[in-house]
């Protein structure tokens, strides 16, 4: 029964990854269709991420009031609505209407399922969970590439919505699997702390800055990788450029798959340190002044592989670093901080690259990788002292 429930949870994270990479992979053609500047992708991304911040901040209350399974069902339904809306409209401003359910569906499901797994399963399970997020995020750029080859960008969103509907139906059919753990979950969350109380815990603010920085770099890759190749490499087809949007997600999936096998032995802190070291190697590959696309493509895969263990390891540490009573609120705050980075920093990069050229992207990623490692080391220091 537990294994079946884990399979469903992994499927839920595939559904979480599916919508995240569509905008970045489809934007070069969407920009032409809408006849807007390249930086306008940042505004749509910001709108989606802002709604995700709202749902992430509400997640501690939602977790106390509702079982995780109901948060999952409603959240996937919201993403289906957002994807379907994107697929039917051809004016730029109309995207903002459906950015609301698109974003709301992500934050609550992310925080609630992460909290559930952090409190009930091992670090390896958490890494594998986020590996399956990468599976979803790798699939959708290739769906978009297929749509651009045979139809239009709209169909990329529509076909992804069909997959989400299938996952939603599966989750509804799997509702009885959660019954065994329902009593335990209610006991865990009934006395959980709120966000304001959690913020007073030593080290929490440092981990929030680290999460902000990590997700700023990650989201910049999500949105701008395809555009980086379009702007810096010559002779690439539209479909090939769109498919490059999956490089960072393929790296994330690989990094989380590997960490899933070793996380329990290595521990969360070591996995994070190794991950950021690998990420820096990947950024160095992207930096190489080579005209061919291969070194940069390898660099984005290596960067993603390095990023892979960072996100799940930070969240899995929450109950250990701050206590189970605070874990739901801390994870919700971490998600909010993550999406603040996801909301604003890809847009900021869009404005910067319009002035300087998109070739500055590796330096932008290096800055956030450095902030992440410094803030996490400070988190460990304060948690140890307290």
C-alpha positions in Angstrom: 0.0 0.0 0.0 2.8 2.4 0.9 4.6 1.6 -2.4 1.4 2.3 -4.4 1.0 5.7 -2.5 4.6 6.6 -3.3 4.0 5.8 -7.0 1.1 8.2 -6.9 3.1 10.9 -5.2 5.8 10.5 -7.8 3.2 10.9 -10.5 1.9 14.1 -8.7 5.4 15.5 -9.1 5.5 14.7 -12.7 2.4 16.8 -13.1 4.0 19.6 -11.1 7.0 19.7 -13.5 4.9 19.5 -16.7 3.8 23.2 -16.8 7.0 24.8 -15.6 9.1 24.5 -18.7 6.5 25.3 -21.4 6.8 29.0 -21.4 10.6 29.0 -21.7 10.7 26.4 -24.5 7.8 28.0 -26.5 8.7 31.7 -25.9 10.9 32.3 -29.0 7.8 31.5 -31.2 5.2 32.9 -28.8 7.1 36.2 -28.9 6.9 36.3 -32.7 3.1 35.5 -32.6 2.4 38.2 -30.0 4.9 40.7 -31.6 6.3 41.7 -28.2 9.9 42.2 -26.9 11.7 39.2 -25.7 11.7 40.5 -22.1 7.9 40.2 -22.0 8.3 36.5 -21.1 9.4 37.7 -17.7 6.1 39.4 -17.0 4.1 36.3 -17.7 6.5 34.2 -15.6 6.2 36.8 -12.8 2.4 36.6 -12.8 2.5 32.8 -12.6 5.1 32.9 -9.8 3.2 35.6 -7.9 0.1 33.4 -7.6 2.4 30.5 -6.6 3.7 32.7 -3.7 0.2 33.4 -2.6 -0.7 29.7 -2.5 2.6 28.8 -0.8 2.0 31.3 2.0 -1.5 29.9 2.5 -0.2 26.3 2.5 0.4 26.1 6.4 -3.3 26.9 7.0 -4.4 24.6 4.1 -2.3 21.8 5.5 -3.8 22.2 9.0 -7.3 22.3 7.6 -7.3 19.8 4.7 -5.7 16.5 4.0 -2.9 16.5 1.5 -4.9 14.4 -1.0 -7.6 17.1 -1.4 -5.0 19.9 -1.8 -3.4 17.7 -4.6 -6.7 17.2 -6.5 -7.7 20.9 -6.4 -4.2 22.0 -7.4 -3.9 19.8 -10.4 -7.4 20.9 -11.5 -6.2 24.5 -11.4 -3.1 23.8 -13.5 -5.4 22.1 -16.1 -7.5 25.2 -16.2 -4.4 27.4 -16.7 -2.8 25.2 -19.4 -6.1 25.0 -21.3 -6.6 28.8 -21.1 -3.1 29.4 -22.5 -3.8 27.0 -25.4 -6.9 28.9 -26.6 -5.9 32.5 -26.7 -3.7 34.4 -29.1 -3.3 37.8 -27.5 -0.5 38.5 -25.1 -2.6 40.2 -22.4 -4.9 37.1 -22.3 -2.1 35.0 -20.8 -2.4 36.9 -17.5 -6.0 35.8 -17.0 -4.9 32.1 -16.9 -1.7 32.8 -15.1 -3.9 32.9 -11.9 -5.0 29.2 -11.8 -1.7 28.3 -13.5 0.3 29.6 -10.5 -2.2 28.9 -7.7 -2.1 25.2 -8.6 1.7 25.0 -8.1 2.4 26.5 -4.7 0.0 24.6 -2.4 0.7 21.2 -3.9 4.4 21.8 -3.8 4.5 22.8 -0.1 1.9 20.2 1.1 3.5 17.2 -0.7 7.0 18.3 0.3 5.9 18.6 3.9 4.2 15.2 3.8 7.3 13.5 2.4 9.8 15.3 4.6 7.9 14.1 7.7 7.2 10.6 6.6 9.9 9.4 4.3 13.7 9.4 3.9 16.0 11.8 2.1 16.3 9.4 -0.8 12.6 9.4 -1.3 12.6 13.2 -1.3 15.4 13.2 -4.0 13.5 10.7 -6.1 10.4 12.8 -5.7 12.1 15.8 -7.1 13.6 13.6 -9.8 10.1 12.9 -11.0 9.5 16.7 -11.1 12.4 16.7 -13.6 10.7 13.9 -15.6 7.6 16.2 -16.1 9.8 19.2 -16.9 11.8 17.3 -19.5 8.6 15.9 -21.2 6.9 19.3 -21.8 9.6 21.1 -23.9 9.7 18.1 -26.2 5.9 18.3 -26.4 6.3 21.9 -27.4 9.0 21.1 -29.9 6.6 18.5 -31.5 3.8 21.1 -31.5 6.1 23.7 -33.2 7.1 21.1 -35.8 3.5 19.9 -36.7 1.2 22.6 -35.4 1.5 25.8 -33.3 2.7 26.7 -29.8 -0.9 26.6 -28.6 -1.1 22.9 -29.1 2.0 22.4 -26.9 -0.1 23.8 -24.0 -3.2 21.9 -25.0 -1.4 18.5 -25.3 0.2 19.0 -22.0 -3.2 19.8 -20.5 -4.5 16.4 -21.7 -1.6 14.6 -19.9 -2.5 16.6 -16.7 -6.1 15.5 -17.0 -5.0 11.9 -17.1 -2.9 12.4 -14.0 -5.8 14.1 -12.2 -8.1 11.1 -13.0 -5.4 8.7 -11.7 -5.1 10.7 -8.4 -8.9 10.7 -7.9 -8.9 6.9 -8.4 -6.0 6.6 -5.9 -7.7 8.6 -3.1 -8.3 5.4 -0.9 -4.5 4.9 -0.7 -4.1 7.9 1.5 -6.6 6.5 4.1 -4.0 4.6 6.1 -1.9 7.7 6.9 -4.8 10.1 7.4 -4.8 9.9 11.2 -1.1 10.2 11.5 -1.1 13.3 9.3 -3.8 15.0 11.3 -1.9 14.3 14.5 1.3 15.8 13.0 -0.2 19.1 11.8 -2.8 20.0 14.5 -0.2 21.7 16.7 2.0 23.1 14.0 3.4 26.6 14.2 2.4 29.5 12.0 4.6 31.4 9.6 5.2 34.4 11.9 6.4 32.1 14.7 8.6 30.0 12.4 10.4 33.2 11.2 11.7 33.6 14.7 13.5 30.3 14.7 17.4 30.7 14.4 18.6 30.1 10.9 15.2 30.3 9.1 15.9 33.7 7.5 19.2 32.5 6.1 17.6 29.4 4.5 14.9 31.6 3.0 17.6 33.8 1.3 19.3 30.6 0.1 16.1 29.4 -1.4 15.4 32.7 -3.0 18.9 32.7 -4.6 18.7 29.0 -5.7 15.3 29.4 -7.3 16.3 32.7 -9.0 19.1 30.8 -10.8 16.9 27.8 -11.5 14.0 29.8 -12.9 16.3 31.9 -15.0 17.5 28.7 -16.7 13.9 27.5 -17.0 12.8 30.6 -18.9 15.9 31.7 -20.8 17.8 28.6 -21.8 16.2 28.3 -25.3 16.5 32.0 -25.8 20.2 31.8 -24.8 20.9 29.4 -27.7 18.7 31.4 -30.1 20.8 34.6 -29.2 24.3 33.1 -29.0 24.4 30.2 -31.5 23.7 30.2 -35.2 22.1 27.8 -37.6 19.7 26.1 -35.2 16.1 25.2 -36.2 13.1 26.4 -34.2 12.4 22.9 -33.0 16.0 22.3 -31.8 16.0 25.7 -30.0 12.7 24.7 -28.2 14.1 21.3 -27.3 17.1 22.9 -25.6 14.6 24.1 -22.9 14.7 20.5 -21.6 18.5 20.5 -21.0 18.4 22.1 -17.5 15.5 19.8 -16.6 17.3 16.7 -17.9 20.2 17.7 -15.7 18.0 18.2 -12.7 16.4 14.8 -13.2 19.9 13.2 -13.5 21.2 14.9 -10.4 18.2 13.9 -8.3 18.2 10.4 -9.6 21.9 10.0 -8.5 21.3 11.7 -5.2 18.3 9.4 -4.5 20.7 6.5 -4.3 23.3 8.1 -2.1 21.4 10.8 -0.1 20.7 8.6 3.0 24.4 7.7 3.3 25.9 11.1 2.4 23.4 13.3 4.3 21.6 16.4 3.1 24.4 18.9 3.8 27.1 17.0 1.9 24.7 16.5 -1.0 24.1 20.3 -1.2 27.8 21.1 -1.1 28.6 18.5 -3.8 25.7 19.8 -5.9 26.8 23.4 -5.9 30.3 22.4 -6.8 29.0 20.5 -9.8 26.8 23.5 -10.7 29.8 25.8 -10.8 31.5 23.4 -13.2 28.5 23.5 -15.5 28.4 27.3 -15.4 32.1 27.3 -16.4 31.3 25.2 -19.4 28.6 27.7 -20.5 31.1 30.5 -20.1 33.5 28.9 -22.7 33.8 31.2 -25.7 33.0 28.5 -28.3 30.7 29.0 -31.3 29.4 25.5 -31.4 26.4 24.8 -29.2 27.7 21.5 -27.7 29.8 22.9 -24.8 27.0 25.2 -23.7 24.4 22.3 -24.0 26.6 20.1 -21.9 27.1 23.0 -19.5 23.3 23.4 -18.9 23.0 19.7 -18.3 25.8 19.7 -15.8 24.4 22.9 -14.1 21.1 21.2 -13.8 22.7 18.0 -12.4 24.5 20.2 -9.7 21.2 22.0 -8.9 19.5 18.6 -8.6 20.1 17.7 -4.9 19.9 21.3 -3.5 16.2 21.9 -3.5 15.0 18.5 -2.1 17.9 18.4 0.5 17.0 21.9 1.9 13.4 20.9 2.3 14.1 17.5 3.7 16.3 19.2 6.4 13.5 21.4 7.6 12.1 19.0 10.3 15.7 18.2 11.5 17.0 21.8 11.5 13.9 23.5 12.9 11.7 20.8 14.5 8.6 19.0 13.2 6.3 21.6 14.8 7.8 24.3 12.6 8.4 22.2 9.4 5.1 22.9 7.7 5.5 26.7 8.2 9.2 26.7 7.3 8.5 24.7 4.1 5.7 27.1 3.2 8.0 30.1 3.8 10.7 28.4 1.7 8.3 27.9 -1.1 7.2 31.5 -0.9 10.9 32.7 -0.9 11.6 30.4 -3.8 8.8 31.8 -5.9 9.8 35.4 -5.0 13.0 34.6 -6.8 11.2 32.8 -9.6 8.8 35.8 -9.9 11.2 38.7 -10.2 14.7 37.5 -11.1 14.0 36.0 -14.6 12.2 39.2 -15.4 15.2 41.2 -14.1 17.4 39.1 -16.3 15.2 39.8 -19.3 15.6 43.5 -18.8 19.4 43.2 -18.3 19.9 41.0 -21.4 18.0 43.4 -23.5 20.7 46.0 -22.8 23.8 43.8 -22.6 22.9 40.8 -24.7 21.9 37.3 -23.5 25.5 36.2 -23.3 25.6 37.5 -19.8 23.5 34.6 -18.5 26.3 32.4 -17.1 27.5 35.4 -14.9 24.0 35.9 -13.6 23.8 32.2 -12.7 27.2 32.3 -10.9 26.1 35.2 -8.7 23.1 33.2 -7.4 25.0 30.0 -6.9 27.5 31.9 -4.7 24.7 33.5 -2.6 23.1 30.1 -2.1 26.2 28.4 -0.7 27.0 31.3 1.6 23.5 31.5 3.1 23.3 27.7 3.6 26.6 27.6 5.5 25.3 30.4 7.7 22.1 28.4 8.3 24.1 25.4 9.4 26.1 27.6 11.8 23.0 29.1 13.5 21.2 25.7 13.7 24.3 24.2 15.3 24.7 27.0 17.8 21.0 26.7 18.8 
